[in-house]
Amino acid sequence: VSLATSIAGVSLSSCLYNASGPLCTTAEELDAIGNSEAGAILSKSATLEKRAGNPEPRYFETPWGSINSMGLPNEGFQYYLDYASRAEAFAKPYIMSISGLSHQDNVDMIKALAGQKHIAAIELNLSCPNVPGKPQTGYDFEQSRALLQRVFEHVSLPLGVKLPPYFDLPHFDMMAAVLNDYPLAFVTCVNSIGNGLVIDPESESVVIKPKSGFGGIGGDFIKPTALANVRKFYTLLNKDIAIIGCGGVKSGLDAFEHILCGASAVQIGTQFMREGTTCFSRIARELGEIMQQKGYADITSFQGKLRSLD
Ligand SMILES: O=C(O)c1[nH]c(=O)[nH]c(=O)c1Cl
């Protein structure tokens, strides 16, 4: 069986790779992904300038998933642009995530990426829930349109967007109406579920310091929401916009479910943070075994073929 897939002409040896965020902030962490079975290397969302991020503790794990309020800590845009030539050593695409603090910052970063031959694609983050005072662009449909309008005046590389999870059906229609107006290579569904709260009943306190303990939720907690977002956008978006699944993937079966809902590739975040790079080879092996048992030779044999009951 083959897990290979291609997104906007970018060929991935495996449809499994890392979600932006966990363990992809330094060159060493990115090298580890390059040396793993991940099908691509995706960097931590970059801002124009280096950022320390929010005060610690800002990440916490429970048996059912994670909560984070990192606050966009990253080495700054130039660092991840410079890394691109180093990524060439790995026979896999290097994708840069960007999350500018303003539309202008996003445009400036995208202009600087023009013609960069060692960068396979850009993942424009519309959904960071943890920059105090900054509402998520992805929940403001007019702002999303305004930003995409400006982005597509300058972008030359394949570009996709990282979306927040939506919950109200009309919101899917409203965001799809925006996305379908632009030649996007992909959309990644979903980012963490924003502003959850995990508490410790023993100490009777929150578990992370920033934002009174509020943070983005990932892991098992969010798989049903992630699957719904993958499925809904798969049915609503132009067929040349690929859907990348993200949320609650810790086994081959979880990855299989995302692809059945319509994902062309699958990102792993919380489980990667928990397990390290072995998660990519393990989940790929498990997915391959499931495909073998079901008689599917490749991803397209079952991609999007979720049955309804009517
Ligand atoms: O706090 C973060 O850095 C963060 N945390 C998330 O859960 N999603 C994001 O997109 C970002 Cl940018």
The ligand as a Gaussian input file, in Angstrom:
#p B3LYP/6-31G(d) Opt

LIG

0 1
 O       -0.132000      29.898000      21.370000
 C        0.344000      29.542000      20.243000
 O        1.515000      29.787000      19.861000
 C       -0.614000      28.806000      19.371000
 N       -1.367000      27.849000      19.981000
 C       -2.330000      27.153000      19.289000
 O       -3.009000      26.266000      19.854000
 N       -2.524000      27.422000      17.973000
 C       -1.816000      28.351000      17.316000
 O       -2.038000      28.574000      16.107000
 C       -0.799000      29.075000      18.039000
 Cl       0.152000      30.259000      17.182000

